[in-house]
Amino acid sequence: MDLPVAASTPVRARSPSTCDIRTVSTFGHSAHEVALQPVLPEDVLLEVLAASDLPNAARMMRVSRFLYAEGPKVVLQEPITIDTNLLLRQLLVFLRVGGQRRMRFVRTLSVSIYQADEHNFQCLLHAIRHMSNLHSLSFAVHSEDQLLRFLSMETTRLKLDQINVLDVLRSFSILFRPEITPGTSHRLVLALLHMVNLHRLYLPGIENLLQSWDTDLPLPFLTGPLLRDLQMYSVGELGLTMLKGLRAPLVSICLNFTTDDATDTVFDRVEDADLLPLHPVELLSYAQHSLEKLEAYGWYTHPFIPPNRDIVYPKMSVLTLERAEMPITMSYIRAYPNLTLLRHRTLEADMSNFNDNARRRHDHRHRFNVSQQLESGLTWTQMQNFDGSVLDLYLLGLTCQIDCVSLYDIRSDLRYQLGPVLSYARPRRLHLDGSPGDLSGPAEETFALLRGEGCSRLESLTLTVNLDDTDQNPDMSALLESLRHSLAHTRLQELSVDVRLSPLAMILRQSSQALETCERAPDGLPPQGRTDPDDYPLCLAERNAARFDLEGYMHSLTDTIPTLCKASVHLSGLGGRYQCVALDPSGQVRYGDFEEPSWCRRT
C-alpha cells in the first residue's frame, strides 16, 4: 500500500461544522457558484475517501482539516506492504504526524526490505510497538542484523492493551542462508516459543537452528491449530524428528532436504528399509485432510515398496518432487486422487549420459507404472499441468490426459520416449524444449511426432530448438517447411517457434575447416552485429536461414492452419543478427531483422 504522504502537511483552511469539499474544486468558479455546491456530511465524505485511490485520497486530506484528522483512520485500515526503503520512509513520515496518534490506526502490516536503511528500520520497529490495534503482522528479515533487531521486540508489550508483538505475528520469514550464530539461534528459538499465532513460517538452515533447542518441549506452532504454510530448508535428522511431531493442519508445505552445497541429503544416510515410514504420504498423514500443496527437494522414497494405500489426501492439488527417486506412480495416484499440477524431476534425469543398462531400467519402470494403472483402472482424472523432463514423464508412465505439458531435456538418446508419453497425455498446450526428431536426418521426419495421435488435441505449441555439433548443419528452410506440414492436421491456435543457431555457428566457426575459410576476430569469436558474408562467411545453416522468406512463411502458416490466431517464429545466431516474424490476434503480420524486438519476445 502506497501511503498519501503528501497529506502530512495540510493547507490552512477553516474547520466547518459539517465537512465540505468545496475547497477541492473552487478553482475557476465564482463565489456564488461555490456557494451553490452541495455540502457532504462527514460520514459520507469518509466513505468517499475510502473508495478513492491513494493519490486522490492524499489530495482530499491535504485540503480538508476534517479529512486530515480523520482520514488516517480510513487509509490505515487497508493492508500496508513495505518492501522498499522509499516506502519505509513514506510510512514513517505519515505515521509521525501528530505524535503516535496515527500508529494506532494500523491494522495489517507486511514488511520485507532487502538492505533496509538501519535507522529507518529501527524506527519502524519502534513504531510497531505503538500500533495498539495491529492484529496481523507479516515480517521477513534479510540479514542477521535485521533478525536481531526484530528479536529485540520479543518482550515488548503494546502499551494500550498489553498484547505482545509476537502475538500478532502471522507470518515470519528468514530470507538469508548463511549460518546464524549460536547466540542468535538460541534467541530465535526462544522467540519461536511465543509465536503461537503463526500462519506462515519460512526457515532456512533448520538443522542448525534445532541444534540450539535443548528441550523436549515441542514448539507451540507445530502442534497448534493455526499454522497453514511451512517452508524449511536444509532439513536433516533433527528436522525429520520435528516433522514427525508436527500436528498443525497445514495447507502448504515446502521441504528441502539437500545440504547448502546441494551435494547430500539426510536420506543418503538412511537404509532403504527405513525409508518407508519417511515417505511423504506416511510422514505428513496428520495433515491428510488439509494439505493442498507439497513441494519437496531431495526427498528419497523406497524404490519398490509403496506407502500405506489407505492414506488419502482429498484436497491435494499441487505436487512438486525434485531430485526424487524412481517413482511408484500408483502410490501418488491413490494418495492424491485430485491432483491437478505435477512437477517431477528424478535423480536419473540429472545423469549426463545413459548406457544400455540405464535405458533398460527406464523402460522397465515405465512399463511397470503403465501396467499398474491400466490393470487397476485408476489414474488421475483432473490433471491439468505437468512440468519436467521427458525422462521424468516416461518413468511416471502416466496414462491420463494432461491439458498442459512442458518437457525439457529432450536429448537425442531420449527422443524415443516422446511418442509413448504424448500418446497418453494428448495435451492441448505443449511446450518442447528441444527438437522432437533428428535434425540431421530427413527433414520430413523431424517433426513426424506432431502428426501423431498424441498431438491430435493440440491448441498451443511452444517449440525451442538449440542446434549443436550433432546436428550436422541442417537445411533450415526444409526443416521449417516440414514443421508447417506436420501441423497441417491440427487445430492450433497459438504457435511459438524459437530456433537458436548460435551454438552450432560458434562450434563450426571454431572447427579446423572454418579456421581455413573464415576471417577470425581477435578474440576468436565472430564479430557482433550485421556481418558481411564476404568478410566472414556464414555457416550453411545460417545462410539457409538468412535466405529464408520468414514473412512469407508466416502467411503460409496461416493458410495451412486456418485456426491459427497468434504466432511467432524467431531465428537467432545469423552472424549476430536476429530475425523474427509475428502474427498478432488482429491478423497483422510483423517482421523484424535486427536485435530481438520487444514485440516478439516470448513471455
RAPEUR-V509339 format. One record per run of one state. SS is the DSSP state (alpha for helix, beta for strand, coil for the rest). FROM is the first residue (numbers start at 1). TO is the last residue. If there is no record, write none. Layout:
BEGIN
ss;from;to
SS;FROM;TO
SS;FROM;TO
END
This chain:
BEGIN
ss;from;to
coil;1;4
alpha;5;8
coil;9;21
alpha;22;24
coil;25;30
alpha;31;36
coil;37;41
alpha;42;51
coil;52;53
alpha;54;63
coil;64;64
alpha;65;75
coil;76;79
beta;80;82
coil;83;84
alpha;85;96
coil;97;100
alpha;101;105
coil;106;107
beta;108;112
coil;113;117
alpha;118;128
coil;129;135
beta;136;141
coil;142;143
alpha;144;151
coil;152;156
beta;157;157
coil;158;163
beta;164;164
alpha;165;168
beta;169;174
coil;175;181
alpha;182;194
coil;195;199
beta;200;203
coil;204;205
alpha;206;210
coil;211;219
alpha;220;223
coil;224;228
beta;229;233
coil;234;236
alpha;237;244
coil;245;251
beta;252;256
coil;257;257
beta;258;258
coil;259;264
beta;265;265
alpha;266;269
coil;270;271
alpha;272;274
coil;275;275
alpha;276;278
coil;279;279
alpha;280;283
coil;284;284
alpha;285;287
coil;288;292
beta;293;297
coil;298;317
beta;318;324
coil;325;328
alpha;329;335
coil;336;340
beta;341;346
coil;347;347
alpha;348;350
coil;351;355
alpha;356;376
coil;377;384
beta;385;389
alpha;390;396
coil;397;403
beta;404;408
coil;409;411
alpha;412;414
coil;415;415
alpha;416;425
coil;426;428
beta;429;433
coil;434;442
alpha;443;446
coil;447;447
alpha;448;451
coil;452;452
alpha;453;455
coil;456;459
beta;460;466
coil;467;468
alpha;469;471
coil;472;475
alpha;476;486
coil;487;493
beta;494;500
coil;501;501
alpha;502;509
coil;510;511
alpha;512;517
coil;518;539
alpha;540;547
coil;548;549
alpha;550;560
coil;561;565
beta;566;574
coil;575;576
beta;577;583
coil;584;588
beta;589;593
coil;594;597
alpha;598;600
coil;601;603
END
